[in-house]
Amino acid sequence: MNSPVQQLDLRTRAEEVWARYRADLDAVERELTANLTSEVALVGEVARYVLGGGGKRFRPLVLAASARLAGAAPDGQPCPEVATLGAVVEYIHTATLLHDDVVDDGDIRRGQSAARTLWGNAGSVLVGDYLYARALAMSVSLGRLPVVAALTSAVEEMSEGEVFQLSVCGDAGLAEAAYLRIVELKTASLIRTAAQVGGMLGQISETQLAALVEYGRLMGIAFQVADDALDYQGDAEVFGKALGGDLKDGKITLPLLYALTRCSGAERARLESIIAHDDVACGDDLAFVLRVMRDHGALEDAGNRAREFSARAGQVLCQAFPDGPHRAALLELAEYVVERDR
């Protein structure tokens, strides 16, 4: 974990990136509001609750910075397609949050009650379905078939990733390669696609577009690996959800995977027992898991693994694009995702 001074510096630099694209993100917010057009009041009520729950609009930010890097519009001038597609990726992301909380029996999301605790599982799932449909309808309205194809492919991959994760839930023998594939599908696919469709709005070479895609993929993996480490070491109030939630859900994420492969036989037996009875895990169980992780460097090495993917993302970007404010912003975001505390 970074020192408080380092965290403050990181937040300051990240805030500067968000501020640089504030006009684009404000336009995204207007699109998010304007496109909740259902005549069914519950749809807007649930969607507005989740969309207003403190999300950073990270994916729209990646899209906006990628589009500006690709020259989609001159700096300082609005780009309506960025606003529309920023709302599209945020709708898709929000739909996954609604569905995830139902699958995981989540009670807290972004520091507030999960929608399922207020409107029930059925309401959350159905509003999530609506947001998926609304997002794809909005993307079709732009008349860019390759963009629609990229977005629909991402939704398909995200669904595959969720099912893959469900199929190996509680599997103490999960391989790191399988874990990373789940991460690539369920999280990195949408971040990758945000960078991709942003680039598709501009005028760049196929090589540069491929670099943006790879940047987004690698950063997306880094984002989730870091998030999985935060699940065991973050500040619950800052992080916005209860710590150890992955353990309770039986998810074998990288810190737990490292602990399982490095610990003693007796430690592994207890870890496997805790995982098998994850729904009744107690505070003593979490304390034991955390101690084993610390003793075997699992959290530190998971963080370092996230940094490896982040560094590779930056290298790919620097090889394809000259220095400039938008490349610098994307490099800053690649660092932010692995050094954040929330």
N, C-alpha and C positions, 0 to 999 in steps of 0.2 A: 504493500500500500504506500502511496505517496505521503510525504509529510503534509501538515496543514498548509504550510507556505506553498508547497508545490501544487497542492490541490487548488489553492486560491489563484495561483498563476494560470493553471489549466482552465479554470472556470472563466477567468478574465479573457483569455485568448479565445475560448469557445464562444463567449458572449459577443466578442467582436465579429466572429464569423456569422453568427445568427443576425447581428445588426446589419452586416453588409448586405444581406439578402432580405432585409425586413420588408421592403416593398413587395417582393415576390411572395413572401410568406403571408403578408396581409391580404394579397390578392387571392391566395389559396384559401384563407379563412372565409373570404366572401363567397367563394365558390362552394365551400363546404356547407355554408348556411343556405345559399340560394338553391342548391340542388336537393335539399330534403323536401321533396314535393309531394310526398304521399298524402292522400286524403285520410289515412288512418292515423289518428292522433298518437297512438302508442309508438308508432315507428319513429316519429320525430322526437318524442319524449325520451325514448331509450337512446337513440342515436345522439341527440344533443348532450345527454348526460355523459356518455362515454367520450364523445369528441371534446367536451369541455372539461375533461377530468385531469388536465395537467400535462397532456402529451406535448413533447418538444417539437413535433413535426419534423423529426430527423429525416425521414425518407423524402418528404417534399423538399427539404433543404438540400439533400444530395442531388435531387433532380434539378433544382434551380441552379446550383453551382455547376453541375455538369453541362446544362444547357448554355449557361453563360460562357463556360470554357469553350464550348463548341461554336460559339458565335450565333446563337439562336436569335439574339437581339442585341443592339448596342447597349453598353452599360448606361444605366440611368433611364432607359426606355422600357415601358411595360412589355410583357410577352404573354398574351392571353393563353397560349397553349401551355406554357409553364404553369399558369394558375390552374387550368383545367386538369392537367395531368398530375399536378401536385395533390389536388383534391382526390383524384382517382386512387393514387397509391395510399393516401391516408384513409380513405374509405375501406380499401382492401385490408390494410393493417388493422383498422378498428374492428372489422368483421372477424379477423382471426382472434383478437383479444376476447370478443364476446364468446366465440366458440371454445377457445382455450379454457376460459374460466368454468364453462360447463363441464368439459372433459375432466378438468383437474379438481372440480369442486372448490374452486377458488373463491375466497370471501373478500379479499382485498385486492384492489387494482389501482395503482398510482396513488396510494395513500387514502383511498376512499372505498366505500362498500362496492363490491363488484355488482354489475347490473343484475346478475342472476339472483342475488340475494334480495333485490327489490322487486323484480318483475318475473322471477321464476326462470327455470331453465328453458322452457318452451319459448318464452318471449325473447330471451337472449339469442337463441339459435335462429329464430325466424327473422329478427331484425338484422342479425349478421348476414343471413341469406339475402335480405333486401339490399344491404350495403354492397355486397358482391355484385348483384345484378345492376344496381345503380351505377357503380363504378364502371362496369363494362359498357353500359349504355352510353355513358359520358364519353368514354374513349372512342366508341364507334362514331360519335357525332363529329369528331375531328376529321374523319375521312382519311385516316392514315392506317391502312391495313397492316403494315409491318409493326406499327406501335401496338395495335390491338392484339396481334399475334404474340408479341413479347409479353404483354400483360396477362393474356389468358394462359400462356405457358407457365408464367410465374405462379398463378393461382393453382394450376394443376400440380406443380412441384410442391407448393406449400401443403396441399392436401396429402400428397404422397408422404411428405416428411412427417406429418402428424400421425398418419396411420403406421408408418415405419416405427416411430417412437413408441406408439401404443403396443405394437407387436413385440417389442423387446423390453417392455417395462418390467423391472425387477430382475432382469438378466444380469447376474453378477459377473458373467463371463463375456460381457460385451467387449468387442475389440475397439481400439481407438479409431480405426478406419471407419467402422460402422457408425460410431458416435459422430465423427466429422461429416459423414454423408448425411446423417439426419440434420445436422446443423446447416449444412449447405442447402438442403431442400427447404426446411421449414422457416429459416430466418434469412439466410444469405440471398435466397432467390429474389425476394422483393427488393432488397437493397441493391442488388446487382441490376435489377430491372429498372429501378429508379435512375441509376446512373446511365443505363443503356438508352432509355427513351429520352432522357435529357439530351444525350449526345445526338440522338436521331433527329432532334429538332433543329440542329445546326448544320453546318457545312464542314464536315471533317472527313478525313480519309477512312477507309475501311480498317486500316491498321490502328488508327487512333480510336475508332469506335470499339474495336476489339480490346484495346487497352483499358478503356473506360469500363467495359463489361467485366474484365478481369479484376480491375481495381475494386469494383463494387462487390464482386464475389468474395475476394480475399478480405475486404474490410467487413463484409457481412459475417464471415466466419469468425473473424476477430471479435466482432461485436458480441456474438452469442457466447463464445468461449469465456470472454470477460464477464458477461452477465451471469454465466453459470458459476464462476468463481465468487462473484459478489453475493450470490445466494447463500454462501457460507461465511462470508466475512464482512459484508456491508453493514451499515447502520440501518436497522429496520425502518426507522422513521424517515431517514433520507432516501432509502432505496424504494420505499413506497409499497412494500409487501413483506409479509412475515418471512424471516430467514429460515432456511432449512426446508422450504416448501418443496424443493425437488426431491429431497429425501422422503418426505411424507407421501409424495406422489409415486415413489418407486422409480424415479428417473435416474439412470446411471449417467451422470455428466462427468466431464473430464476430471475434476478434483476427486470425485469418489472413485472413478476408474483408476486413477493413479494410486490412491490409497489402497484399493483392493489388490493391486498387482505388486505392491511394495511391502505390505505389512506382514507380520508373523502369522503362522497358522491359526493361533488362538484368536488373534485380532480379526483375521478374515472370517473365522467362524461366527464371531459376534456381529461383524458387519453384515454378513449374509443373513443372519437372523433378523437384524433390524430392518434390512431391505425387504425381507419376506413378510414382515409384519408392519410395513410402513404406515398403515392407516392408524396404528395405535402407538406410534413412536412417541416417547416422552422426552422431557428435558434432559434426563440422564443419557438417553441414547444419542441425542444431538451433541451433547458435551463429549461423549466418547468418540463420535465420528470426527468432531473438530480436533480433538487431541491427536487421533491417528493421522489426520491430514497434516497437522503441524509437524508431528514427529517425523513424517516421511517426505516433507517438502511438497506435498501434493498441491496446495493452494499456490505456493510460489511458482511452481513449475507450470501450472495451468495458466497463470498470468503471463509467464514468459512465452508460453506457446501462443497465446493471443497476440503478444507483441511481435512474434515471428510473422504471423499472417499480416499484421498491420504494416510491418516494415516492407514486406513483399508487395503489398498494395501500393505503397509509396514509390517503390522502385519502378514498378510497371508504369505508373503515371509519369514519373520523371523521364523515363526513356521515350515516351511518346509525345509529350507536350513541353513546350518551352516554359521557362519561368514566367510567372505572372500572378496577379491577385487571385484568380479563380483556381489555378493549380495549387497555390499556397493554401487556399481555403480548404480544398479537398484533402491536402496533406494534413492540415490541422485536424480535420474531422477523423482521419485515420488514427491519429494519436489520441484524440479525445475518447474514442470508443473503448480503448484499452486502459486508460488511466483515470476514467471517471469514477465517482463513488456512488452513482445512482443510475 
